[in-house]
């Protein structure tokens, strides 16, 4: 099935990028109701929270939506004796938001099987995954429940691996994109391919529909993606800047003020390479040289980032944004969606 609309049961081949930690029910529902595929990132969600989120999405929209998870890569740090040392390296940030360095948790992330059990109960139209190839058992279980599986590739080799793993569609995500570099066959630093190079090569290499992501912010990016063979587009930063997203005013201001050559790739906030605005927290953590492995760093910084987000302290948040942030001009999800639709082939 090559038509992405038919595959996913949507009217328009426009996908909302899933934001791990920044997804909102309102934005996901708005994109789905507009005829695209709203997506909701479940990073760090346990089974109960996934079920509650899915119920809220069902209440907000009758249209198809996707849920997104991070696959374990096998090198994730587990809570151990070094936790206190990792926490001590971030002591100044905890002090700044007036919280104590967090004690070692039982686990940094929920188990994948717990997440999947809740996702099967939720029965979204699609399950999208990052950081790997889903197991054959996962794909077969999804297929038996009528759930499409979407994989994410940063290189042609990853796209081929995902097709061999049985996914229904592939997101080809360029190095321009906001947030984490979701490479899994080679280190992220060795997989930084721009979308204009990556997309046509992935389209030539696989038979399943390819969704273009990274640097697409307006009708021009959409038209270019389809000219290069895409079956759909996935857009993040432009939607993240809208009123319906979970981003706060400080984050939206960073999106609208960060030039393409000012965004940075950093491991400071999570322990994995990510693209965002270079605020004070990023600069000071990088200068310290003390970055814990993933997900320990992400869990620890998440404690002060959450408080900073509530208080609008942009210098202590993760200000994820892509290189096309200056093109994120729409103030509402409806405005962004209309702009993207204008670039679809006639």
C-alpha positions as CSV (number, residue, x, y, z in Angstrom):
1,X,0.0,0.0,0.0
2,X,1.8,3.1,-1.2
3,X,-0.7,5.8,-0.5
4,X,0.0,7.1,3.0
5,X,-3.5,8.4,3.4
6,X,-5.1,5.0,2.7
7,X,-2.5,3.3,4.9
8,X,-3.2,5.4,7.9
9,X,-6.9,6.3,7.3
10,X,-6.1,10.0,7.0
11,X,-7.2,12.7,4.6
12,X,-3.9,14.5,4.2
13,X,-0.3,13.1,4.2
14,X,0.8,15.4,7.0
15,X,2.1,14.0,10.3
16,X,2.7,15.8,13.6
17,X,6.1,14.9,14.9
18,X,5.9,13.2,18.3
19,X,7.4,15.3,21.1
20,X,8.9,13.3,23.9
21,X,7.9,15.4,27.0
22,X,6.3,18.1,25.0
23,X,3.3,16.4,23.4
24,X,-0.2,17.8,24.2
25,X,-3.7,16.3,23.8
26,X,-4.9,19.6,22.3
27,X,-2.2,19.7,19.5
28,X,-2.4,16.0,18.7
29,X,-6.2,16.2,18.4
30,X,-6.0,19.4,16.3
31,X,-3.8,17.8,13.7
32,X,-5.9,14.7,13.6
33,X,-9.1,16.6,13.3
34,X,-7.6,18.6,10.5
35,X,-7.2,15.4,8.5
36,X,-3.5,14.7,9.3
37,X,-2.0,12.2,11.7
38,X,-1.6,13.7,15.2
39,X,1.1,12.0,17.1
40,X,1.8,11.8,20.9
41,X,5.2,11.0,22.3
42,X,5.2,8.5,25.3
43,X,8.8,8.8,26.4
44,X,9.0,8.0,30.1
45,X,5.2,7.1,30.4
46,X,4.3,4.0,32.4
47,X,1.3,1.9,31.5
48,X,-1.2,3.8,33.6
49,X,-0.2,7.1,32.2
50,X,-0.4,5.7,28.6
51,X,-3.9,4.4,29.2
52,X,-5.0,7.8,30.6
53,X,-3.4,9.6,27.7
54,X,-5.0,7.4,25.2
55,X,-8.4,7.9,26.9
56,X,-7.9,11.6,26.8
57,X,-7.0,11.5,23.1
58,X,-10.1,9.4,22.3
59,X,-12.2,12.0,24.1
60,X,-10.6,14.8,22.2
61,X,-10.8,13.4,18.7
62,X,-12.5,10.6,16.7
63,X,-9.9,10.8,14.0
64,X,-6.8,8.5,13.7
65,X,-3.7,9.3,15.8
66,X,-0.3,7.7,16.5
67,X,1.5,6.9,19.7
68,X,5.3,7.0,19.8
69,X,7.8,5.1,21.9
70,X,11.6,4.9,22.1
71,X,13.0,1.4,21.6
72,X,15.8,0.4,24.1
73,X,19.2,0.3,22.4
74,X,20.8,-1.9,25.1
75,X,23.3,0.7,26.3
76,X,20.9,2.6,28.7
77,X,22.4,3.3,32.1
78,X,20.6,1.7,35.1
79,X,20.3,3.4,38.5
80,X,23.4,2.5,40.4
81,X,26.1,3.8,42.8
82,X,27.2,6.6,40.4
83,X,23.8,8.2,40.5
84,X,24.8,10.5,43.4
85,X,27.9,11.6,41.5
86,X,25.8,12.4,38.4
87,X,23.4,14.4,40.6
88,X,26.2,16.3,42.3
89,X,27.5,17.5,39.0
90,X,24.1,19.3,38.5
91,X,23.8,20.7,42.0
92,X,23.9,24.3,41.0
93,X,20.8,23.9,38.8
94,X,18.9,22.1,41.6
95,X,19.8,25.0,43.9
96,X,18.7,27.6,41.4
97,X,15.2,26.2,41.3
98,X,15.2,25.4,45.1
99,X,14.9,21.6,45.0
100,X,17.1,18.9,46.5
101,X,19.2,16.7,44.3
102,X,16.9,13.7,43.6
103,X,17.5,10.4,45.2
104,X,18.3,7.4,43.1
105,X,15.1,5.9,41.6
106,X,14.3,2.3,41.2
107,X,14.4,2.8,37.4
108,X,15.0,5.7,35.1
109,X,12.5,4.5,32.5
110,X,9.4,2.2,32.4
111,X,9.8,-1.2,30.8
112,X,9.0,-1.6,27.1
113,X,6.7,-4.5,27.7
114,X,4.6,-2.4,30.2
115,X,4.4,0.4,27.6
116,X,3.4,-2.0,24.8
117,X,0.7,-3.7,26.9
118,X,-1.0,-0.3,27.4
119,X,-0.5,0.6,23.7
120,X,-2.2,-2.6,22.6
121,X,-5.2,-1.7,24.8
122,X,-5.2,1.9,23.5
123,X,-5.3,0.6,19.8
124,X,-4.0,3.7,18.1
125,X,-4.1,3.9,14.3
126,X,-0.3,3.8,14.3
127,X,2.6,3.1,16.5
128,X,5.8,5.0,15.6
129,X,9.2,4.0,17.0
130,X,12.6,5.6,17.2
131,X,16.1,4.3,18.0
132,X,15.8,0.9,16.4
133,X,14.0,-1.8,14.5
134,X,10.9,-3.1,16.2
135,X,11.0,-6.8,17.0
136,X,9.2,-9.2,14.7
137,X,6.9,-10.0,17.6
138,X,6.0,-6.3,18.1
139,X,5.2,-5.9,14.4
140,X,3.1,-9.0,14.3
141,X,1.1,-8.1,17.4
142,X,0.5,-4.6,16.0
143,X,-0.6,-6.0,12.7
144,X,-3.0,-8.5,14.4
145,X,-4.6,-5.5,16.1
146,X,-4.9,-3.3,12.9
147,X,-2.1,-1.0,14.2
148,X,0.3,0.3,11.6
149,X,4.0,0.5,12.6
150,X,6.2,3.4,11.5
151,X,9.9,3.3,11.9
152,X,12.4,6.1,11.8
153,X,15.7,6.2,9.9
154,X,18.6,8.7,9.8
155,X,20.5,6.8,7.1
156,X,19.8,4.6,4.1
157,X,21.1,1.5,5.9
158,X,18.7,2.1,8.8
159,X,15.8,2.5,6.3
160,X,16.7,-0.9,4.7
161,X,16.9,-2.5,8.2
162,X,13.4,-1.1,9.1
163,X,11.9,-2.4,5.9
164,X,13.4,-5.8,6.5
165,X,11.9,-5.7,10.0
166,X,8.4,-5.3,8.5
167,X,7.4,-1.7,9.2
168,X,4.6,-0.2,7.2
169,X,6.2,3.2,6.6
170,X,9.5,4.9,7.3
171,X,10.2,8.4,8.5
172,X,13.4,9.7,6.9
173,X,14.6,12.3,9.3
174,X,17.3,14.7,8.3
175,X,20.0,16.2,10.6
176,X,18.1,19.5,10.4
177,X,15.4,18.2,12.7
178,X,14.7,19.3,16.3
179,X,15.4,17.1,19.3
180,X,17.1,13.8,19.5
181,X,19.1,12.2,16.7
182,X,17.5,8.8,16.6
183,X,20.3,6.9,14.8
184,X,20.8,3.3,15.8
185,X,23.2,1.5,13.4
186,X,26.0,3.9,13.9
187,X,26.8,6.7,16.4
188,X,24.6,9.8,15.9
189,X,27.7,11.9,15.0
190,X,28.3,9.6,12.1
191,X,24.7,9.7,10.8
192,X,24.1,13.4,10.3
193,X,22.7,13.4,6.8
194,X,20.6,16.3,5.6
195,X,17.1,15.6,4.4
196,X,17.7,16.6,0.8
197,X,20.4,14.0,0.5
198,X,18.7,11.4,2.7
199,X,15.2,11.5,1.3
200,X,15.6,10.5,-2.3
201,X,18.2,7.8,-1.4
202,X,15.8,6.3,1.1
203,X,12.9,6.5,-1.4
204,X,15.1,4.6,-3.9
205,X,16.1,2.0,-1.4
206,X,12.8,0.9,0.1
207,X,9.3,-0.1,-1.2
208,X,7.2,1.2,1.7
209,X,6.0,4.8,1.9
210,X,8.6,7.3,3.1
211,X,7.7,10.3,5.3
212,X,10.1,13.2,5.1
213,X,11.1,15.0,8.3
214,X,13.6,17.6,9.2
215,X,13.6,21.2,8.1
216,X,10.0,21.2,6.8
217,X,8.2,24.3,8.1
218,X,6.1,25.7,5.3
219,X,4.6,25.0,1.9
220,X,8.0,25.2,0.2
221,X,9.4,22.4,2.3
222,X,6.4,20.3,1.6
223,X,6.6,20.8,-2.1
224,X,10.3,20.0,-2.1
225,X,9.8,16.8,-0.1
226,X,7.2,15.5,-2.5
227,X,9.4,16.4,-5.5
228,X,12.1,14.2,-3.9
229,X,9.7,11.2,-3.7
230,X,8.1,11.5,-0.2
231,X,4.7,10.1,0.4
232,X,4.1,12.4,3.3
233,X,5.8,14.9,5.6
234,X,6.3,15.0,9.3
235,X,6.6,18.5,10.9
236,X,7.7,19.3,14.4
237,X,9.1,22.8,15.2
238,X,6.4,24.7,13.4
239,X,3.7,22.9,15.4
240,X,5.7,23.2,18.6
241,X,5.6,27.0,18.3
242,X,1.8,27.1,18.2
243,X,-0.6,27.9,21.0
244,X,-1.8,24.3,21.3
245,X,1.5,22.8,22.0
246,X,2.9,22.0,25.5
247,X,5.8,24.4,24.9
248,X,5.8,27.5,27.2
249,X,6.4,31.1,26.2
250,X,10.1,30.9,26.7
251,X,10.4,27.9,24.4
252,X,8.2,29.6,21.7
253,X,10.4,32.7,22.0
254,X,13.5,30.6,21.4
255,X,12.0,29.0,18.3
256,X,11.1,32.4,16.8
257,X,14.5,33.9,17.6
258,X,17.1,31.2,17.0
259,X,18.7,31.4,13.6
260,X,19.5,28.3,11.6
261,X,23.2,28.5,12.3
262,X,22.7,29.1,16.0
263,X,21.0,25.8,17.0
264,X,23.4,23.2,18.4
265,X,23.8,19.5,18.7
266,X,24.4,18.6,22.3
267,X,24.3,15.7,24.8
268,X,24.1,18.1,27.8
269,X,20.5,17.7,28.6
270,X,19.8,14.0,28.0
271,X,23.1,12.1,27.4
272,X,22.1,11.6,23.8
273,X,22.7,13.9,20.9
274,X,19.9,16.4,20.4
275,X,19.3,19.7,18.5
276,X,18.1,22.8,20.3
277,X,18.9,26.3,21.3
278,X,22.2,26.8,23.2
279,X,21.0,28.2,26.5
280,X,22.9,28.7,29.7
281,X,22.3,25.1,31.0
282,X,23.6,23.6,27.8
283,X,26.7,25.8,27.8
284,X,27.5,25.2,31.5
285,X,26.9,21.5,31.4
286,X,29.1,21.1,28.3
287,X,31.8,23.2,29.9
288,X,31.8,21.1,33.0
289,X,32.5,17.9,30.9
290,X,30.3,16.0,33.4
291,X,27.5,14.5,31.3
292,X,26.0,11.2,32.6
293,X,25.0,8.5,30.1
294,X,21.4,8.3,28.9
295,X,18.9,8.0,30.4
296,X,20.5,9.1,33.7
297,X,21.3,12.6,32.5
298,X,17.8,13.0,31.0
299,X,16.1,11.8,34.3
300,X,18.3,14.1,36.4
301,X,18.0,17.3,34.3
302,X,14.3,16.5,33.9
303,X,13.9,17.3,37.6
304,X,15.1,20.9,37.4
305,X,13.8,21.4,33.8
306,X,10.3,20.6,34.9
307,X,10.4,23.3,37.6
308,X,12.1,25.7,35.2
309,X,9.4,25.1,32.6
310,X,6.6,25.9,35.1
311,X,8.4,29.2,36.0
312,X,9.3,30.2,32.4
313,X,13.0,29.9,33.0
314,X,14.1,29.3,29.5
315,X,17.8,29.2,30.3
316,X,17.3,26.0,32.3
317,X,14.9,24.2,29.9
318,X,15.5,21.9,26.9
319,X,14.7,24.3,24.1
320,X,14.4,21.7,21.3
321,X,14.1,23.3,17.8
322,X,15.1,22.5,14.3
323,X,17.2,24.5,11.8
324,X,14.1,25.8,10.1
325,X,12.8,27.5,13.3
326,X,12.9,31.0,11.7
327,X,10.2,29.7,9.3
328,X,7.9,28.7,12.2
329,X,5.5,31.6,11.8
330,X,2.1,30.1,12.4
331,X,0.5,31.0,15.8
332,X,-2.1,28.2,15.8
333,X,-2.2,24.6,14.7
334,X,-4.8,25.4,12.1
335,X,-2.7,28.1,10.5
336,X,0.4,25.8,10.3
337,X,-1.7,23.0,8.9
338,X,-3.2,25.2,6.2
339,X,0.2,26.5,5.2
340,X,1.5,22.9,4.9
341,X,-1.5,21.8,2.8
342,X,-0.7,24.6,0.3
343,X,2.5,22.8,-0.6
344,X,0.9,19.4,-1.3
345,X,0.9,18.3,-5.0
346,X,-2.3,19.0,-6.7
